[in-house]
Amino acid sequence: MVFIPESPRWLILQGELDKGRKSLEWLRPTGSPIDDEAAIIKAAIDKEREMGGSVGVIDMFKNPIDRRRTFLSVSAVTLQAASGSMFIIGKC
């Protein structure tokens, strides 16, 4: 773990674009389009920040598709806890 660099996405998220590129160079084979991938990551982070400001907790329930996703996610976690599987995994 000492030799593995930080995630390129995390570095770019922190505003360290040059370190993110170096991390991508280390992770990708020689000749890969590092600058293109870094630009794609930066654009995705900017889009997430743009969209993140306008989303609230109520939005999970307004849209029928998002409401279904929320219900399925909460149900899956609840059923997993109710089945006791975490208790069994924790004891092994």
PDB file of N, CA, C and O in Angstrom:
ATOM      1  N   MET A   1       0.818  -1.190   0.000  1.00  0.00           N
ATOM      2  CA  MET A   1       0.000   0.000   0.000  1.00  0.00           C
ATOM      3  C   MET A   1       0.867   1.261   0.000  1.00  0.00           C
ATOM      4  O   MET A   1       0.405   2.325  -0.412  1.00  0.00           O
ATOM      5  N   VAL A   2       2.076   1.155   0.443  1.00  0.00           N
ATOM      6  CA  VAL A   2       2.944   2.323   0.500  1.00  0.00           C
ATOM      7  C   VAL A   2       3.277   2.824  -0.902  1.00  0.00           C
ATOM      8  O   VAL A   2       3.443   4.026  -1.109  1.00  0.00           O
ATOM      9  N   PHE A   3       3.374   1.911  -1.863  1.00  0.00           N
ATOM     10  CA  PHE A   3       3.798   2.279  -3.209  1.00  0.00           C
ATOM     11  C   PHE A   3       2.653   2.716  -4.114  1.00  0.00           C
ATOM     12  O   PHE A   3       2.897   3.208  -5.216  1.00  0.00           O
ATOM     13  N   ILE A   4       1.422   2.548  -3.676  1.00  0.00           N
ATOM     14  CA  ILE A   4       0.269   2.909  -4.488  1.00  0.00           C
ATOM     15  C   ILE A   4      -0.043   4.389  -4.282  1.00  0.00           C
ATOM     16  O   ILE A   4      -0.187   4.837  -3.144  1.00  0.00           O
ATOM     17  N   PRO A   5      -0.149   5.154  -5.374  1.00  0.00           N
ATOM     18  CA  PRO A   5      -0.445   6.589  -5.217  1.00  0.00           C
ATOM     19  C   PRO A   5      -1.902   6.822  -4.846  1.00  0.00           C
ATOM     20  O   PRO A   5      -2.732   5.916  -4.912  1.00  0.00           O
ATOM     21  N   GLU A   6      -2.190   8.056  -4.455  1.00  0.00           N
ATOM     22  CA  GLU A   6      -3.569   8.436  -4.173  1.00  0.00           C
ATOM     23  C   GLU A   6      -4.399   8.315  -5.452  1.00  0.00           C
ATOM     24  O   GLU A   6      -3.852   8.312  -6.555  1.00  0.00           O
ATOM     25  N   SER A   7      -5.682   8.217  -5.303  1.00  0.00           N
ATOM     26  CA  SER A   7      -6.589   8.129  -6.446  1.00  0.00           C
ATOM     27  C   SER A   7      -6.502   9.408  -7.273  1.00  0.00           C
ATOM     28  O   SER A   7      -6.545  10.507  -6.720  1.00  0.00           O
ATOM     29  N   PRO A   8      -6.379   9.275  -8.594  1.00  0.00           N
ATOM     30  CA  PRO A   8      -6.346  10.478  -9.438  1.00  0.00           C
ATOM     31  C   PRO A   8      -7.600  11.333  -9.275  1.00  0.00           C
ATOM     32  O   PRO A   8      -7.527  12.562  -9.272  1.00  0.00           O
ATOM     33  N   ARG A   9      -8.736  10.682  -9.142  1.00  0.00           N
ATOM     34  CA  ARG A   9      -9.979  11.443  -8.981  1.00  0.00           C
ATOM     35  C   ARG A   9      -9.971  12.231  -7.673  1.00  0.00           C
ATOM     36  O   ARG A   9     -10.405  13.383  -7.642  1.00  0.00           O
ATOM     37  N   TRP A  10      -9.489  11.631  -6.612  1.00  0.00           N
ATOM     38  CA  TRP A  10      -9.450  12.318  -5.323  1.00  0.00           C
ATOM     39  C   TRP A  10      -8.493  13.500  -5.381  1.00  0.00           C
ATOM     40  O   TRP A  10      -8.797  14.575  -4.864  1.00  0.00           O
ATOM     41  N   LEU A  11      -7.333  13.302  -6.010  1.00  0.00           N
ATOM     42  CA  LEU A  11      -6.368  14.394  -6.116  1.00  0.00           C
ATOM     43  C   LEU A  11      -6.935  15.556  -6.925  1.00  0.00           C
ATOM     44  O   LEU A  11      -6.769  16.716  -6.548  1.00  0.00           O
ATOM     45  N   ILE A  12      -7.604  15.249  -8.035  1.00  0.00           N
ATOM     46  CA  ILE A  12      -8.190  16.306  -8.854  1.00  0.00           C
ATOM     47  C   ILE A  12      -9.337  16.975  -8.106  1.00  0.00           C
ATOM     48  O   ILE A  12      -9.539  18.183  -8.236  1.00  0.00           O
ATOM     49  N   LEU A  13     -10.081  16.211  -7.332  1.00  0.00           N
ATOM     50  CA  LEU A  13     -11.153  16.764  -6.504  1.00  0.00           C
ATOM     51  C   LEU A  13     -10.598  17.746  -5.478  1.00  0.00           C
ATOM     52  O   LEU A  13     -11.257  18.731  -5.145  1.00  0.00           O
ATOM     53  N   GLN A  14      -9.402  17.489  -4.978  1.00  0.00           N
ATOM     54  CA  GLN A  14      -8.761  18.366  -3.998  1.00  0.00           C
ATOM     55  C   GLN A  14      -8.091  19.573  -4.651  1.00  0.00           C
ATOM     56  O   GLN A  14      -7.532  20.420  -3.954  1.00  0.00           O
ATOM     57  N   GLY A  15      -8.143  19.660  -5.986  1.00  0.00           N
ATOM     58  CA  GLY A  15      -7.558  20.790  -6.696  1.00  0.00           C
ATOM     59  C   GLY A  15      -6.104  20.588  -7.085  1.00  0.00           C
ATOM     60  O   GLY A  15      -5.437  21.535  -7.504  1.00  0.00           O
ATOM     61  N   GLU A  16      -5.612  19.379  -6.954  1.00  0.00           N
ATOM     62  CA  GLU A  16      -4.211  19.078  -7.278  1.00  0.00           C
ATOM     63  C   GLU A  16      -4.160  18.353  -8.623  1.00  0.00           C
ATOM     64  O   GLU A  16      -3.935  17.144  -8.682  1.00  0.00           O
ATOM     65  N   LEU A  17      -4.370  19.108  -9.696  1.00  0.00           N
ATOM     66  CA  LEU A  17      -4.458  18.546 -11.044  1.00  0.00           C
ATOM     67  C   LEU A  17      -3.137  17.913 -11.479  1.00  0.00           C
ATOM     68  O   LEU A  17      -3.137  16.849 -12.099  1.00  0.00           O
ATOM     69  N   ASP A  18      -2.004  18.561 -11.159  1.00  0.00           N
ATOM     70  CA  ASP A  18      -0.703  18.002 -11.557  1.00  0.00           C
ATOM     71  C   ASP A  18      -0.420  16.672 -10.867  1.00  0.00           C
ATOM     72  O   ASP A  18       0.069  15.734 -11.496  1.00  0.00           O
ATOM     73  N   LYS A  19      -0.725  16.592  -9.581  1.00  0.00           N
ATOM     74  CA  LYS A  19      -0.536  15.323  -8.864  1.00  0.00           C
ATOM     75  C   LYS A  19      -1.483  14.251  -9.399  1.00  0.00           C
ATOM     76  O   LYS A  19      -1.121  13.076  -9.467  1.00  0.00           O
ATOM     77  N   GLY A  20      -2.706  14.658  -9.781  1.00  0.00           N
ATOM     78  CA  GLY A  20      -3.654  13.716 -10.365  1.00  0.00           C
ATOM     79  C   GLY A  20      -3.139  13.157 -11.682  1.00  0.00           C
ATOM     80  O   GLY A  20      -3.294  11.967 -11.956  1.00  0.00           O
ATOM     81  N   ARG A  21      -2.530  14.007 -12.496  1.00  0.00           N
ATOM     82  CA  ARG A  21      -1.943  13.542 -13.754  1.00  0.00           C
ATOM     83  C   ARG A  21      -0.791  12.574 -13.508  1.00  0.00           C
ATOM     84  O   ARG A  21      -0.666  11.561 -14.196  1.00  0.00           O
ATOM     85  N   LYS A  22       0.056  12.891 -12.518  1.00  0.00           N
ATOM     86  CA  LYS A  22       1.173  11.994 -12.197  1.00  0.00           C
ATOM     87  C   LYS A  22       0.661  10.640 -11.724  1.00  0.00           C
ATOM     88  O   LYS A  22       1.229   9.600 -12.059  1.00  0.00           O
ATOM     89  N   SER A  23      -0.405  10.661 -10.952  1.00  0.00           N
ATOM     90  CA  SER A  23      -0.996   9.408 -10.487  1.00  0.00           C
ATOM     91  C   SER A  23      -1.558   8.608 -11.663  1.00  0.00           C
ATOM     92  O   SER A  23      -1.417   7.386 -11.708  1.00  0.00           O
ATOM     93  N   LEU A  24      -2.192   9.294 -12.612  1.00  0.00           N
ATOM     94  CA  LEU A  24      -2.692   8.621 -13.807  1.00  0.00           C
ATOM     95  C   LEU A  24      -1.547   8.036 -14.633  1.00  0.00           C
ATOM     96  O   LEU A  24      -1.673   6.935 -15.170  1.00  0.00           O
ATOM     97  N   GLU A  25      -0.435   8.760 -14.738  1.00  0.00           N
ATOM     98  CA  GLU A  25       0.727   8.258 -15.477  1.00  0.00           C
ATOM     99  C   GLU A  25       1.251   6.973 -14.845  1.00  0.00           C
ATOM    100  O   GLU A  25       1.672   6.054 -15.547  1.00  0.00           O
ATOM    101  N   TRP A  26       1.221   6.915 -13.529  1.00  0.00           N
ATOM    102  CA  TRP A  26       1.716   5.733 -12.825  1.00  0.00           C
ATOM    103  C   TRP A  26       0.773   4.544 -13.023  1.00  0.00           C
ATOM    104  O   TRP A  26       1.215   3.400 -13.133  1.00  0.00           O
ATOM    105  N   LEU A  27      -0.537   4.832 -13.068  1.00  0.00           N
ATOM    106  CA  LEU A  27      -1.527   3.766 -13.169  1.00  0.00           C
ATOM    107  C   LEU A  27      -1.741   3.254 -14.590  1.00  0.00           C
ATOM    108  O   LEU A  27      -2.071   2.084 -14.779  1.00  0.00           O
ATOM    109  N   ARG A  28      -1.559   4.109 -15.584  1.00  0.00           N
ATOM    110  CA  ARG A  28      -1.851   3.742 -16.968  1.00  0.00           C
ATOM    111  C   ARG A  28      -0.589   3.311 -17.711  1.00  0.00           C
ATOM    112  O   ARG A  28       0.515   3.705 -17.335  1.00  0.00           O
ATOM    113  N   PRO A  29      -0.744   2.502 -18.765  1.00  0.00           N
ATOM    114  CA  PRO A  29       0.421   2.113 -19.559  1.00  0.00           C
ATOM    115  C   PRO A  29       1.004   3.311 -20.314  1.00  0.00           C
ATOM    116  O   PRO A  29       0.327   4.318 -20.522  1.00  0.00           O
ATOM    117  N   THR A  30       2.240   3.186 -20.710  1.00  0.00           N
ATOM    118  CA  THR A  30       2.914   4.250 -21.445  1.00  0.00           C
ATOM    119  C   THR A  30       2.178   4.532 -22.752  1.00  0.00           C
ATOM    120  O   THR A  30       1.773   3.613 -23.463  1.00  0.00           O
ATOM    121  N   GLY A  31       2.015   5.800 -23.051  1.00  0.00           N
ATOM    122  CA  GLY A  31       1.340   6.187 -24.285  1.00  0.00           C
ATOM    123  C   GLY A  31      -0.155   6.403 -24.139  1.00  0.00           C
ATOM    124  O   GLY A  31      -0.822   6.746 -25.115  1.00  0.00           O
ATOM    125  N   SER A  32      -0.691   6.213 -22.961  1.00  0.00           N
ATOM    126  CA  SER A  32      -2.123   6.444 -22.746  1.00  0.00           C
ATOM    127  C   SER A  32      -2.411   7.944 -22.761  1.00  0.00           C
ATOM    128  O   SER A  32      -1.553   8.742 -22.384  1.00  0.00           O
ATOM    129  N   PRO A  33      -3.606   8.330 -23.192  1.00  0.00           N
ATOM    130  CA  PRO A  33      -3.961   9.762 -23.230  1.00  0.00           C
ATOM    131  C   PRO A  33      -4.279  10.301 -21.825  1.00  0.00           C
ATOM    132  O   PRO A  33      -5.444  10.451 -21.457  1.00  0.00           O
ATOM    133  N   ILE A  34      -3.247  10.581 -21.067  1.00  0.00           N
ATOM    134  CA  ILE A  34      -3.382  11.015 -19.669  1.00  0.00           C
ATOM    135  C   ILE A  34      -4.122  12.350 -19.573  1.00  0.00           C
ATOM    136  O   ILE A  34      -5.022  12.510 -18.749  1.00  0.00           O
ATOM    137  N   ASP A  35      -3.732  13.316 -20.429  1.00  0.00           N
ATOM    138  CA  ASP A  35      -4.350  14.641 -20.353  1.00  0.00           C
ATOM    139  C   ASP A  35      -5.844  14.586 -20.672  1.00  0.00           C
ATOM    140  O   ASP A  35      -6.640  15.301 -20.065  1.00  0.00           O
ATOM    141  N   ASP A  36      -6.217  13.739 -21.622  1.00  0.00           N
ATOM    142  CA  ASP A  36      -7.638  13.593 -21.960  1.00  0.00           C
ATOM    143  C   ASP A  36      -8.424  13.013 -20.788  1.00  0.00           C
ATOM    144  O   ASP A  36      -9.517  13.477 -20.466  1.00  0.00           O
ATOM    145  N   GLU A  37      -7.849  11.993 -20.157  1.00  0.00           N
ATOM    146  CA  GLU A  37      -8.537  11.363 -19.025  1.00  0.00           C
ATOM    147  C   GLU A  37      -8.639  12.319 -17.845  1.00  0.00           C
ATOM    148  O   GLU A  37      -9.667  12.361 -17.169  1.00  0.00           O
ATOM    149  N   ALA A  38      -7.575  13.091 -17.590  1.00  0.00           N
ATOM    150  CA  ALA A  38      -7.612  14.076 -16.503  1.00  0.00           C
ATOM    151  C   ALA A  38      -8.670  15.137 -16.785  1.00  0.00           C
ATOM    152  O   ALA A  38      -9.362  15.577 -15.868  1.00  0.00           O
ATOM    153  N   ALA A  39      -8.801  15.551 -18.040  1.00  0.00           N
ATOM    154  CA  ALA A  39      -9.812  16.544 -18.398  1.00  0.00           C
ATOM    155  C   ALA A  39     -11.220  15.985 -18.213  1.00  0.00           C
ATOM    156  O   ALA A  39     -12.122  16.702 -17.781  1.00  0.00           O
ATOM    157  N   ILE A  40     -11.409  14.708 -18.540  1.00  0.00           N
ATOM    158  CA  ILE A  40     -12.714  14.064 -18.347  1.00  0.00           C
ATOM    159  C   ILE A  40     -13.062  13.991 -16.865  1.00  0.00           C
ATOM    160  O   ILE A  40     -14.198  14.265 -16.477  1.00  0.00           O
ATOM    161  N   ILE A  41     -12.091  13.622 -16.041  1.00  0.00           N
ATOM    162  CA  ILE A  41     -12.310  13.550 -14.590  1.00  0.00           C
ATOM    163  C   ILE A  41     -12.665  14.926 -14.047  1.00  0.00           C
ATOM    164  O   ILE A  41     -13.598  15.062 -13.256  1.00  0.00           O
ATOM    165  N   LYS A  42     -11.917  15.957 -14.472  1.00  0.00           N
ATOM    166  CA  LYS A  42     -12.175  17.328 -14.003  1.00  0.00           C
ATOM    167  C   LYS A  42     -13.561  17.788 -14.432  1.00  0.00           C
ATOM    168  O   LYS A  42     -14.276  18.409 -13.645  1.00  0.00           O
ATOM    169  N   ALA A  43     -13.952  17.492 -15.677  1.00  0.00           N
ATOM    170  CA  ALA A  43     -15.281  17.885 -16.160  1.00  0.00           C
ATOM    171  C   ALA A  43     -16.382  17.187 -15.358  1.00  0.00           C
ATOM    172  O   ALA A  43     -17.402  17.799 -15.044  1.00  0.00           O
ATOM    173  N   ALA A  44     -16.178  15.903 -15.023  1.00  0.00           N
ATOM    174  CA  ALA A  44     -17.169  15.171 -14.229  1.00  0.00           C
ATOM    175  C   ALA A  44     -17.291  15.756 -12.824  1.00  0.00           C
ATOM    176  O   ALA A  44     -18.395  15.874 -12.291  1.00  0.00           O
ATOM    177  N   ILE A  45     -16.168  16.119 -12.231  1.00  0.00           N
ATOM    178  CA  ILE A  45     -16.193  16.720 -10.889  1.00  0.00           C
ATOM    179  C   ILE A  45     -16.903  18.067 -10.928  1.00  0.00           C
ATOM    180  O   ILE A  45     -17.704  18.376 -10.046  1.00  0.00           O
ATOM    181  N   ASP A  46     -16.610  18.870 -11.951  1.00  0.00           N
ATOM    182  CA  ASP A  46     -17.284  20.168 -12.081  1.00  0.00           C
ATOM    183  C   ASP A  46     -18.792  19.997 -12.262  1.00  0.00           C
ATOM    184  O   ASP A  46     -19.574  20.753 -11.686  1.00  0.00           O
ATOM    185  N   LYS A  47     -19.201  19.011 -13.057  1.00  0.00           N
ATOM    186  CA  LYS A  47     -20.624  18.743 -13.270  1.00  0.00           C
ATOM    187  C   LYS A  47     -21.299  18.294 -11.963  1.00  0.00           C
ATOM    188  O   LYS A  47     -22.417  18.710 -11.660  1.00  0.00           O
ATOM    189  N   GLU A  48     -20.602  17.437 -11.193  1.00  0.00           N
ATOM    190  CA  GLU A  48     -21.154  16.994  -9.906  1.00  0.00           C
ATOM    191  C   GLU A  48     -21.335  18.161  -8.958  1.00  0.00           C
ATOM    192  O   GLU A  48     -22.345  18.245  -8.261  1.00  0.00           O
ATOM    193  N   ARG A  49     -20.370  19.057  -8.926  1.00  0.00           N
ATOM    194  CA  ARG A  49     -20.479  20.228  -8.054  1.00  0.00           C
ATOM    195  C   ARG A  49     -21.631  21.129  -8.492  1.00  0.00           C
ATOM    196  O   ARG A  49     -22.353  21.680  -7.662  1.00  0.00           O
ATOM    197  N   GLU A  50     -21.789  21.269  -9.795  1.00  0.00           N
ATOM    198  CA  GLU A  50     -22.877  22.097 -10.334  1.00  0.00           C
ATOM    199  C   GLU A  50     -24.235  21.522  -9.963  1.00  0.00           C
ATOM    200  O   GLU A  50     -25.137  22.256  -9.559  1.00  0.00           O
ATOM    201  N   MET A  51     -24.378  20.221 -10.101  1.00  0.00           N
ATOM    202  CA  MET A  51     -25.653  19.569  -9.822  1.00  0.00           C
ATOM    203  C   MET A  51     -25.890  19.384  -8.328  1.00  0.00           C
ATOM    204  O   MET A  51     -27.038  19.348  -7.885  1.00  0.00           O
ATOM    205  N   GLY A  52     -24.828  19.266  -7.553  1.00  0.00           N
ATOM    206  CA  GLY A  52     -24.954  18.979  -6.134  1.00  0.00           C
ATOM    207  C   GLY A  52     -25.611  20.078  -5.336  1.00  0.00           C
ATOM    208  O   GLY A  52     -26.227  19.803  -4.307  1.00  0.00           O
ATOM    209  N   GLY A  53     -25.498  21.303  -5.776  1.00  0.00           N
ATOM    210  CA  GLY A  53     -26.068  22.413  -5.035  1.00  0.00           C
ATOM    211  C   GLY A  53     -27.584  22.477  -5.123  1.00  0.00           C
ATOM    212  O   GLY A  53     -28.227  23.069  -4.256  1.00  0.00           O
ATOM    213  N   SER A  54     -28.162  21.882  -6.148  1.00  0.00           N
ATOM    214  CA  SER A  54     -29.599  22.003  -6.346  1.00  0.00           C
ATOM    215  C   SER A  54     -30.377  20.756  -5.924  1.00  0.00           C
ATOM    216  O   SER A  54     -31.586  20.680  -6.146  1.00  0.00           O
ATOM    217  N   VAL A  55     -29.713  19.797  -5.330  1.00  0.00           N
ATOM    218  CA  VAL A  55     -30.366  18.542  -4.950  1.00  0.00           C
ATOM    219  C   VAL A  55     -30.563  18.511  -3.443  1.00  0.00           C
ATOM    220  O   VAL A  55     -29.646  18.793  -2.672  1.00  0.00           O
ATOM    221  N   GLY A  56     -31.772  18.163  -3.044  1.00  0.00           N
ATOM    222  CA  GLY A  56     -32.074  18.066  -1.626  1.00  0.00           C
ATOM    223  C   GLY A  56     -32.599  16.688  -1.267  1.00  0.00           C
ATOM    224  O   GLY A  56     -32.767  15.830  -2.135  1.00  0.00           O
ATOM    225  N   VAL A  57     -32.855  16.484   0.000  1.00  0.00           N
ATOM    226  CA  VAL A  57     -33.347  15.202   0.477  1.00  0.00           C
ATOM    227  C   VAL A  57     -34.741  14.906  -0.077  1.00  0.00           C
ATOM    228  O   VAL A  57     -35.063  13.752  -0.360  1.00  0.00           O
ATOM    229  N   ILE A  58     -35.550  15.918  -0.228  1.00  0.00           N
ATOM    230  CA  ILE A  58     -36.911  15.740  -0.741  1.00  0.00           C
ATOM    231  C   ILE A  58     -36.895  15.205  -2.178  1.00  0.00           C
ATOM    232  O   ILE A  58     -37.828  14.517  -2.592  1.00  0.00           O
ATOM    233  N   ASP A  59     -35.839  15.519  -2.937  1.00  0.00           N
ATOM    234  CA  ASP A  59     -35.763  15.073  -4.330  1.00  0.00           C
ATOM    235  C   ASP A  59     -35.713  13.558  -4.467  1.00  0.00           C
ATOM    236  O   ASP A  59     -36.028  13.028  -5.532  1.00  0.00           O
ATOM    237  N   MET A  60     -35.323  12.850  -3.411  1.00  0.00           N
ATOM    238  CA  MET A  60     -35.308  11.385  -3.452  1.00  0.00           C
ATOM    239  C   MET A  60     -36.725  10.813  -3.553  1.00  0.00           C
ATOM    240  O   MET A  60     -36.908   9.673  -3.980  1.00  0.00           O
ATOM    241  N   PHE A  61     -37.708  11.594  -3.166  1.00  0.00           N
ATOM    242  CA  PHE A  61     -39.079  11.097  -3.111  1.00  0.00           C
ATOM    243  C   PHE A  61     -40.010  11.732  -4.140  1.00  0.00           C
ATOM    244  O   PHE A  61     -41.102  11.215  -4.375  1.00  0.00           O
ATOM    245  N   LYS A  62     -39.603  12.840  -4.758  1.00  0.00           N
ATOM    246  CA  LYS A  62     -40.463  13.518  -5.737  1.00  0.00           C
ATOM    247  C   LYS A  62     -40.596  12.722  -7.028  1.00  0.00           C
ATOM    248  O   LYS A  62     -41.709  12.469  -7.488  1.00  0.00           O
ATOM    249  N   ASN A  63     -39.494  12.335  -7.603  1.00  0.00           N
ATOM    250  CA  ASN A  63     -39.483  11.617  -8.871  1.00  0.00           C
ATOM    251  C   ASN A  63     -39.802  10.139  -8.619  1.00  0.00           C
ATOM    252  O   ASN A  63     -39.182   9.537  -7.742  1.00  0.00           O
ATOM    253  N   PRO A  64     -40.736   9.535  -9.347  1.00  0.00           N
ATOM    254  CA  PRO A  64     -41.085   8.123  -9.114  1.00  0.00           C
ATOM    255  C   PRO A  64     -39.895   7.166  -9.284  1.00  0.00           C
ATOM    256  O   PRO A  64     -39.792   6.176  -8.560  1.00  0.00           O
ATOM    257  N   ILE A  65     -39.007   7.454 -10.228  1.00  0.00           N
ATOM    258  CA  ILE A  65     -37.853   6.575 -10.427  1.00  0.00           C
ATOM    259  C   ILE A  65     -36.899   6.678  -9.251  1.00  0.00           C
ATOM    260  O   ILE A  65     -36.418   5.661  -8.752  1.00  0.00           O
ATOM    261  N   ASP A  66     -36.616   7.909  -8.797  1.00  0.00           N
ATOM    262  CA  ASP A  66     -35.742   8.080  -7.636  1.00  0.00           C
ATOM    263  C   ASP A  66     -36.379   7.523  -6.376  1.00  0.00           C
ATOM    264  O   ASP A  66     -35.681   6.987  -5.515  1.00  0.00           O
ATOM    265  N   ARG A  67     -37.696   7.644  -6.256  1.00  0.00           N
ATOM    266  CA  ARG A  67     -38.406   7.093  -5.094  1.00  0.00           C
ATOM    267  C   ARG A  67     -38.251   5.575  -5.056  1.00  0.00           C
ATOM    268  O   ARG A  67     -38.039   4.995  -3.991  1.00  0.00           O
ATOM    269  N   ARG A  68     -38.359   4.927  -6.233  1.00  0.00           N
ATOM    270  CA  ARG A  68     -38.187   3.474  -6.306  1.00  0.00           C
ATOM    271  C   ARG A  68     -36.757   3.075  -5.940  1.00  0.00           C
ATOM    272  O   ARG A  68     -36.547   2.100  -5.218  1.00  0.00           O
ATOM    273  N   ARG A  69     -35.770   3.834  -6.441  1.00  0.00           N
ATOM    274  CA  ARG A  69     -34.370   3.549  -6.101  1.00  0.00           C
ATOM    275  C   ARG A  69     -34.130   3.676  -4.601  1.00  0.00           C
ATOM    276  O   ARG A  69     -33.462   2.841  -3.991  1.00  0.00           O
ATOM    277  N   THR A  70     -34.687   4.733  -4.021  1.00  0.00           N
ATOM    278  CA  THR A  70     -34.524   4.937  -2.573  1.00  0.00           C
ATOM    279  C   THR A  70     -35.166   3.798  -1.797  1.00  0.00           C
ATOM    280  O   THR A  70     -34.574   3.265  -0.858  1.00  0.00           O
ATOM    281  N   PHE A  71     -36.372   3.428  -2.189  1.00  0.00           N
ATOM    282  CA  PHE A  71     -37.075   2.350  -1.500  1.00  0.00           C
ATOM    283  C   PHE A  71     -36.306   1.023  -1.603  1.00  0.00           C
ATOM    284  O   PHE A  71     -36.168   0.307  -0.611  1.00  0.00           O
ATOM    285  N   LEU A  72     -35.807   0.698  -2.806  1.00  0.00           N
ATOM    286  CA  LEU A  72     -35.058  -0.548  -2.986  1.00  0.00           C
ATOM    287  C   LEU A  72     -33.755  -0.555  -2.190  1.00  0.00           C
ATOM    288  O   LEU A  72     -33.389  -1.578  -1.611  1.00  0.00           O
ATOM    289  N   SER A  73     -33.058   0.567  -2.156  1.00  0.00           N
ATOM    290  CA  SER A  73     -31.808   0.645  -1.408  1.00  0.00           C
ATOM    291  C   SER A  73     -32.035   0.473   0.089  1.00  0.00           C
ATOM    292  O   SER A  73     -31.339  -0.296   0.752  1.00  0.00           O
ATOM    293  N   VAL A  74     -33.013   1.195   0.604  1.00  0.00           N
ATOM    294  CA  VAL A  74     -33.307   1.106   2.040  1.00  0.00           C
ATOM    295  C   VAL A  74     -33.811  -0.291   2.382  1.00  0.00           C
ATOM    296  O   VAL A  74     -33.453  -0.839   3.425  1.00  0.00           O
ATOM    297  N   SER A  75     -34.630  -0.869   1.521  1.00  0.00           N
ATOM    298  CA  SER A  75     -35.141  -2.219   1.770  1.00  0.00           C
ATOM    299  C   SER A  75     -34.022  -3.254   1.782  1.00  0.00           C
ATOM    300  O   SER A  75     -34.007  -4.145   2.631  1.00  0.00           O
ATOM    301  N   ALA A  76     -33.090  -3.140   0.847  1.00  0.00           N
ATOM    302  CA  ALA A  76     -31.982  -4.099   0.790  1.00  0.00           C
ATOM    303  C   ALA A  76     -31.139  -4.044   2.053  1.00  0.00           C
ATOM    304  O   ALA A  76     -30.774  -5.084   2.601  1.00  0.00           O
ATOM    305  N   VAL A  77     -30.830  -2.847   2.518  1.00  0.00           N
ATOM    306  CA  VAL A  77     -30.030  -2.712   3.741  1.00  0.00           C
ATOM    307  C   VAL A  77     -30.804  -3.218   4.950  1.00  0.00           C
ATOM    308  O   VAL A  77     -30.241  -3.885   5.818  1.00  0.00           O
ATOM    309  N   THR A  78     -32.086  -2.903   5.008  1.00  0.00           N
ATOM    310  CA  THR A  78     -32.918  -3.346   6.131  1.00  0.00           C
ATOM    311  C   THR A  78     -33.048  -4.862   6.165  1.00  0.00           C
ATOM    312  O   THR A  78     -32.937  -5.467   7.232  1.00  0.00           O
ATOM    313  N   LEU A  79     -33.281  -5.482   5.017  1.00  0.00           N
ATOM    314  CA  LEU A  79     -33.399  -6.942   4.970  1.00  0.00           C
ATOM    315  C   LEU A  79     -32.085  -7.634   5.300  1.00  0.00           C
ATOM    316  O   LEU A  79     -32.073  -8.692   5.928  1.00  0.00           O
ATOM    317  N   GLN A  80     -30.985  -7.036   4.877  1.00  0.00           N
ATOM    318  CA  GLN A  80     -29.689  -7.621   5.218  1.00  0.00           C
ATOM    319  C   GLN A  80     -29.477  -7.585   6.730  1.00  0.00           C
ATOM    320  O   GLN A  80     -29.027  -8.569   7.318  1.00  0.00           O
ATOM    321  N   ALA A  81     -29.794  -6.468   7.352  1.00  0.00           N
ATOM    322  CA  ALA A  81     -29.636  -6.362   8.800  1.00  0.00           C
ATOM    323  C   ALA A  81     -30.607  -7.295   9.517  1.00  0.00           C
ATOM    324  O   ALA A  81     -30.261  -7.906  10.528  1.00  0.00           O
ATOM    325  N   ALA A  82     -31.820  -7.398   8.988  1.00  0.00           N
ATOM    326  CA  ALA A  82     -32.826  -8.246   9.627  1.00  0.00           C
ATOM    327  C   ALA A  82     -32.489  -9.723   9.512  1.00  0.00           C
ATOM    328  O   ALA A  82     -32.890 -10.516  10.364  1.00  0.00           O
ATOM    329  N   SER A  83     -31.765 -10.100   8.481  1.00  0.00           N
ATOM    330  CA  SER A  83     -31.438 -11.516   8.303  1.00  0.00           C
ATOM    331  C   SER A  83     -30.343 -11.994   9.262  1.00  0.00           C
ATOM    332  O   SER A  83     -30.153 -13.195   9.454  1.00  0.00           O
ATOM    333  N   GLY A  84     -29.639 -11.053   9.849  1.00  0.00           N
ATOM    334  CA  GLY A  84     -28.598 -11.453  10.795  1.00  0.00           C
ATOM    335  C   GLY A  84     -27.294 -11.811  10.130  1.00  0.00           C
ATOM    336  O   GLY A  84     -26.387 -12.319  10.789  1.00  0.00           O
ATOM    337  N   SER A  85     -27.175 -11.560   8.848  1.00  0.00           N
ATOM    338  CA  SER A  85     -25.941 -11.943   8.139  1.00  0.00           C
ATOM    339  C   SER A  85     -24.733 -11.175   8.669  1.00  0.00           C
ATOM    340  O   SER A  85     -23.630 -11.719   8.715  1.00  0.00           O
ATOM    341  N   MET A  86     -24.923  -9.946   9.060  1.00  0.00           N
ATOM    342  CA  MET A  86     -23.788  -9.190   9.594  1.00  0.00           C
ATOM    343  C   MET A  86     -23.323  -9.768  10.921  1.00  0.00           C
ATOM    344  O   MET A  86     -22.132  -9.733  11.229  1.00  0.00           O
ATOM    345  N   PHE A  87     -24.245 -10.297  11.706  1.00  0.00           N
ATOM    346  CA  PHE A  87     -23.878 -10.938  12.966  1.00  0.00           C
ATOM    347  C   PHE A  87     -23.010 -12.171  12.699  1.00  0.00           C
ATOM    348  O   PHE A  87     -22.001 -12.397  13.367  1.00  0.00           O
ATOM    349  N   ILE A  88     -23.421 -12.950  11.720  1.00  0.00           N
ATOM    350  CA  ILE A  88     -22.663 -14.167  11.386  1.00  0.00           C
ATOM    351  C   ILE A  88     -21.309 -13.820  10.805  1.00  0.00           C
ATOM    352  O   ILE A  88     -20.309 -14.440  11.166  1.00  0.00           O
ATOM    353  N   ILE A  89     -21.253 -12.841   9.912  1.00  0.00           N
ATOM    354  CA  ILE A  89     -19.987 -12.430   9.320  1.00  0.00           C
ATOM    355  C   ILE A  89     -19.051 -11.876  10.391  1.00  0.00           C
ATOM    356  O   ILE A  89     -17.849 -12.139  10.363  1.00  0.00           O
ATOM    357  N   GLY A  90     -19.587 -11.130  11.312  1.00  0.00           N
ATOM    358  CA  GLY A  90     -18.779 -10.537  12.369  1.00  0.00           C
ATOM    359  C   GLY A  90     -18.203 -11.553  13.330  1.00  0.00           C
ATOM    360  O   GLY A  90     -17.159 -11.297  13.931  1.00  0.00           O
ATOM    361  N   LYS A  91     -18.834 -12.680  13.495  1.00  0.00           N
ATOM    362  CA  LYS A  91     -18.365 -13.695  14.431  1.00  0.00           C
ATOM    363  C   LYS A  91     -17.331 -14.635  13.822  1.00  0.00           C
ATOM    364  O   LYS A  91     -16.626 -15.336  14.547  1.00  0.00           O
ATOM    365  N   CYS A  92     -17.239 -14.652  12.500  1.00  0.00           N
ATOM    366  CA  CYS A  92     -16.284 -15.565  11.853  1.00  0.00           C
ATOM    367  C   CYS A  92     -14.881 -15.091  11.924  1.00  0.00           C
ATOM    368  O   CYS A  92     -13.977 -15.759  11.422  1.00  0.00           O
TER     369      CYS A  92
END
